[in-house]
Amino acid sequence: MVSLKKPMATCLTDRTGLRVKEESPADSYLAALTSRWLKLSKADWEAQWQGYTYAFIDCGQEYYDTLRKLLLPERDKAVEQNREALTQFAIHIVEAGYVP
């Protein structure tokens, strides 16, 4: 996954002009985009937002496709762990007196 971060960051920077960090392209892109958004007028943002959206989709496609392929085999296990955690939480809040 690390090898896919640099191309994603480069692509986002090239497409949008925003400064995107290689070590965390998604986080730094969204932070830079928020900063840009706060500086734009409503009319400018409405004229530009789709370009930023499509850049993220296009530039992140390979990264997120690979991430999905890596996580998919773990899905059933993660769902079961979440189910167990939520069940335990429900038991504790009922024991504490919560009545739904």
CYANA upper distance limits for C-alpha pairs under 8 A (distance plus 0.5 A):
  1 MET  CA      5 LYS  CA      7.27
  1 MET  CA     63 TYR  CA      7.49
  1 MET  CA     66 THR  CA      7.97
  1 MET  CA     67 LEU  CA      7.81
  2 VAL  CA      6 LYS  CA      8.05
  2 VAL  CA     23 GLU  CA      8.27
  3 SER  CA      7 PRO  CA      8.29
  4 LEU  CA      8 MET  CA      6.86
  4 LEU  CA     62 GLU  CA      8.01
  4 LEU  CA     63 TYR  CA      6.23
  5 LYS  CA      9 ALA  CA      6.61
  5 LYS  CA     22 GLU  CA      6.25
  5 LYS  CA     23 GLU  CA      7.07
  5 LYS  CA     24 SER  CA      7.60
  5 LYS  CA     25 PRO  CA      6.78
  5 LYS  CA     63 TYR  CA      7.65
  6 LYS  CA     10 THR  CA      6.58
  6 LYS  CA     22 GLU  CA      5.34
  6 LYS  CA     23 GLU  CA      7.88
  6 LYS  CA     25 PRO  CA      8.22
  7 PRO  CA     11 CYS  CA      6.44
  7 PRO  CA     59 CYS  CA      8.41
  8 MET  CA     12 LEU  CA      6.66
  8 MET  CA     22 GLU  CA      8.27
  8 MET  CA     25 PRO  CA      7.05
  8 MET  CA     59 CYS  CA      5.74
  8 MET  CA     60 GLY  CA      6.34
  8 MET  CA     63 TYR  CA      7.82
  9 ALA  CA     13 THR  CA      6.66
  9 ALA  CA     20 VAL  CA      5.93
  9 ALA  CA     21 LYS  CA      6.70
  9 ALA  CA     22 GLU  CA      5.77
  9 ALA  CA     24 SER  CA      8.49
  9 ALA  CA     25 PRO  CA      5.47
  9 ALA  CA     26 ALA  CA      8.47
  9 ALA  CA     29 TYR  CA      8.48
  9 ALA  CA     59 CYS  CA      8.40
 10 THR  CA     14 ASP  CA      6.51
 10 THR  CA     20 VAL  CA      7.93
 10 THR  CA     22 GLU  CA      8.11
 11 CYS  CA     15 ARG  CA      6.48
 11 CYS  CA     55 ALA  CA      8.43
 11 CYS  CA     59 CYS  CA      6.15
 12 LEU  CA     16 THR  CA      6.41
 12 LEU  CA     17 GLY  CA      8.05
 12 LEU  CA     18 LEU  CA      7.72
 12 LEU  CA     20 VAL  CA      7.39
 12 LEU  CA     29 TYR  CA      7.94
 12 LEU  CA     55 ALA  CA      6.73
 12 LEU  CA     56 PHE  CA      7.24
 12 LEU  CA     59 CYS  CA      6.63
 13 THR  CA     17 GLY  CA      5.38
 13 THR  CA     18 LEU  CA      5.61
 13 THR  CA     19 ARG  CA      6.33
 13 THR  CA     20 VAL  CA      6.40
 14 ASP  CA     18 LEU  CA      8.46
 15 ARG  CA     55 ALA  CA      6.78
 16 THR  CA     51 GLY  CA      8.29
 16 THR  CA     52 TYR  CA      7.12
 16 THR  CA     55 ALA  CA      7.73
 18 LEU  CA     29 TYR  CA      7.65
 18 LEU  CA     32 ALA  CA      6.77
 18 LEU  CA     33 LEU  CA      7.74
 19 ARG  CA     28 SER  CA      8.24
 19 ARG  CA     29 TYR  CA      7.76
 19 ARG  CA     32 ALA  CA      7.19
 20 VAL  CA     24 SER  CA      8.32
 20 VAL  CA     25 PRO  CA      6.17
 20 VAL  CA     28 SER  CA      5.89
 20 VAL  CA     29 TYR  CA      5.78
 20 VAL  CA     32 ALA  CA      7.83
 21 LYS  CA     25 PRO  CA      5.83
 21 LYS  CA     28 SER  CA      6.37
 21 LYS  CA     29 TYR  CA      8.19
 24 SER  CA     28 SER  CA      6.45
 25 PRO  CA     29 TYR  CA      6.24
 26 ALA  CA     30 LEU  CA      6.68
 27 ASP  CA     31 ALA  CA      6.67
 28 SER  CA     32 ALA  CA      6.48
 29 TYR  CA     33 LEU  CA      6.42
 30 LEU  CA     34 THR  CA      6.53
 31 ALA  CA     35 SER  CA      6.79
 32 ALA  CA     36 ARG  CA      6.69
 33 LEU  CA     37 TRP  CA      6.46
 33 LEU  CA     52 TYR  CA      8.47
 34 THR  CA     38 LEU  CA      6.71
 35 SER  CA     39 LYS  CA      7.19
 36 ARG  CA     40 LEU  CA      6.99
 37 TRP  CA     45 TRP  CA      7.05
 40 LEU  CA     44 ASP  CA      6.39
 40 LEU  CA     45 TRP  CA      6.38
 41 SER  CA     45 TRP  CA      6.65
 42 LYS  CA     46 GLU  CA      6.61
 43 ALA  CA     47 ALA  CA      6.76
 44 ASP  CA     48 GLN  CA      6.73
 45 TRP  CA     49 TRP  CA      6.12
 48 GLN  CA     52 TYR  CA      7.37
 49 TRP  CA     53 THR  CA      6.77
 50 GLN  CA     54 TYR  CA      6.52
 51 GLY  CA     55 ALA  CA      6.54
 52 TYR  CA     56 PHE  CA      6.85
 53 THR  CA     57 ILE  CA      6.85
 54 TYR  CA     58 ASP  CA      6.45
 55 ALA  CA     59 CYS  CA      6.26
 56 PHE  CA     60 GLY  CA      6.15
 57 ILE  CA     61 GLN  CA      6.38
 60 GLY  CA     64 TYR  CA      6.49
 61 GLN  CA     65 ASP  CA      6.39
 62 GLU  CA     66 THR  CA      6.60
 63 TYR  CA     67 LEU  CA      6.71
 64 TYR  CA     68 ARG  CA      6.51
 65 ASP  CA     69 LYS  CA      6.85
 66 THR  CA     70 LEU  CA      6.80
 67 LEU  CA     71 LEU  CA      6.64
 68 ARG  CA     72 LEU  CA      6.30
 69 LYS  CA     73 PRO  CA      8.09
 70 LEU  CA     74 GLU  CA      8.41
 71 LEU  CA     75 ARG  CA      6.92
 74 GLU  CA     78 ALA  CA      6.71
 75 ARG  CA     79 VAL  CA      6.62
 76 ASP  CA     80 GLU  CA      6.76
 77 LYS  CA     81 GLN  CA      6.74
 78 ALA  CA     82 ASN  CA      6.67
 79 VAL  CA     83 ARG  CA      6.65
 80 GLU  CA     84 GLU  CA      6.70
 81 GLN  CA     85 ALA  CA      6.70
 82 ASN  CA     86 LEU  CA      6.57
 83 ARG  CA     87 THR  CA      6.58
 84 GLU  CA     88 GLN  CA      6.69
 85 ALA  CA     89 PHE  CA      6.65
 86 LEU  CA     90 ALA  CA      6.59
 87 THR  CA     91 ILE  CA      6.73
 88 GLN  CA     92 HIS  CA      6.76
 89 PHE  CA     93 ILE  CA      6.77
 90 ALA  CA     94 VAL  CA      6.67
 91 ILE  CA     95 GLU  CA      6.63
 92 HIS  CA     96 ALA  CA      6.63
 93 ILE  CA     97 GLY  CA      6.99
 93 ILE  CA     98 TYR  CA      6.07
 94 VAL  CA     98 TYR  CA      5.35
 94 VAL  CA     99 VAL  CA      7.04
